[in-house]
Amino acid sequence: MQTDYINLIEPTPKLLSKRCKIISFILRIFLQFSTFTSALICWFIYDYFIAIATLLLSFIIIGIVRSKIRNAVIPPRQREYQYNDKAIADWYTAKELCL
């Protein structure tokens, strides 16, 4: 049986400074919970029908934002791996904000 593995070029970067860790944490919280918080706010202000529409629309928008951030900072040969929101936030913070 032949097994082909993708060579891992770079490991997920470790953030050393407290500033970079806080930025990564805020970005991770945004990616994880902004969909539900926008729907809850719309449900509280308007109606449940508009909240459901907002939930679906924000799910699509946050998915696009997540994929754009992921493709901007992860090396091309490593994009076949699946990354969670914490790893995407760490990559983005390390590559773009904390060199």
Phi and psi in degrees as a GROMACS rama.xvg file:
@    title "Ramachandran Plot"
@    xaxis  label "Phi"
@    yaxis  label "Psi"
@TYPE xy
-97.2563  129.689  GLN-2
-118.235  127.859  THR-3
-109.162  125.959  ASP-4
-115.357  146.898  TYR-5
-81.5301  129.723  ILE-6
-69.5264  128.817  ASN-7
-81.6385  113.047  LEU-8
-78.2881  -53.8454  ILE-9
-129.204  136.217  GLU-10
-75.9582  165.268  PRO-11
-62.0573  126.913  THR-12
-65.8815  146.648  PRO-13
-95.3333  130.827  LYS-14
-90.5354  129.028  LEU-15
-101.044  -39.4759  LEU-16
-84.9983  155.347  SER-17
-68.3966  -34.3725  LYS-18
-61.9837  -44.4461  ARG-19
-66.8775  -37.5571  CYS-20
-65.8495  -38.1275  LYS-21
-68.3353  -41.6767  ILE-22
-62.9165  -42.9049  ILE-23
-64.0972  -39.5065  SER-24
-65.4939  -42.8041  PHE-25
-64.4412  -41.6474  ILE-26
-64.6246  -40.341  LEU-27
-64.2757  -43.3558  ARG-28
-63.5777  -39.1571  ILE-29
-61.6497  -46.631  PHE-30
-66.7981  -33.1683  LEU-31
-82.5902  -41.6903  GLN-32
-115.519  -2.45997  PHE-33
-68.9952  -27.8596  SER-34
-63.0171  -49.009  THR-35
-74.8989  -35.9228  PHE-36
-67.8115  -37.2607  THR-37
-65.6501  -38.1434  SER-38
-68.284  -39.41  ALA-39
-66.8362  -38.2094  LEU-40
-66.0602  -42.8091  ILE-41
-66.0365  -35.6427  CYS-42
-66.3934  -39.0937  TRP-43
-69.861  -39.2589  PHE-44
-83.8102  -44.7097  ILE-45
-108.308  -96.2346  TYR-46
-151.633  163.513  ASP-47
-69.7511  -30.2589  TYR-48
-65.3714  -44.2339  PHE-49
-67.6327  -33.0292  ILE-50
-65.8254  -39.3103  ALA-51
-66.7607  -41.7301  ILE-52
-63.8673  -40.3793  ALA-53
-65.2257  -38.4645  THR-54
-60.8998  -46.6439  LEU-55
-66.2235  -43.5156  LEU-56
-66.3097  -42.9791  LEU-57
-70.0983  -29.9649  SER-58
-61.5417  -42.2974  PHE-59
-68.292  -44.4417  ILE-60
-65.8816  -44.8454  ILE-61
-67.4527  -33.3236  ILE-62
-62.8351  -40.007  GLY-63
-67.0916  -44.0185  ILE-64
-61.558  -43.5979  VAL-65
-61.6202  -42.4467  ARG-66
-71.4138  -34.98  SER-67
-66.051  -43.1649  LYS-68
-63.5719  -43.2945  ILE-69
-62.743  -45.1531  ARG-70
-74.6355  -19.2448  ASN-71
-77.4545  -30.0724  ALA-72
-117.394  -23.6828  VAL-73
-82.8151  133.91  ILE-74
-57.6038  147.671  PRO-75
-58.3591  -34.0183  PRO-76
-76.5554  -12.7056  ARG-77
-103.368  3.22501  GLN-78
-72.9696  -10.7656  ARG-79
-78.3517  -15.9134  GLU-80
-77.9799  155.708  TYR-81
-95.1871  132.084  GLN-82
-119.964  141.692  TYR-83
-84.9632  179.622  ASN-84
-66.0981  -33.5553  ASP-85
-65.2859  -44.0151  LYS-86
-66.617  -39.0612  ALA-87
-64.7424  -42.5951  ILE-88
-65.7011  -38.9793  ALA-89
-64.796  -44.9371  ASP-90
-59.778  -47.6986  TRP-91
-65.1164  -43.8578  TYR-92
-64.9953  -41.5086  THR-93
-69.3958  -41.7256  ALA-94
-80.7842  -39.4867  LYS-95
-99.6547  -36.6744  GLU-96
-106.266  -34.8287  LEU-97
-121.799  81.4786  CYS-98
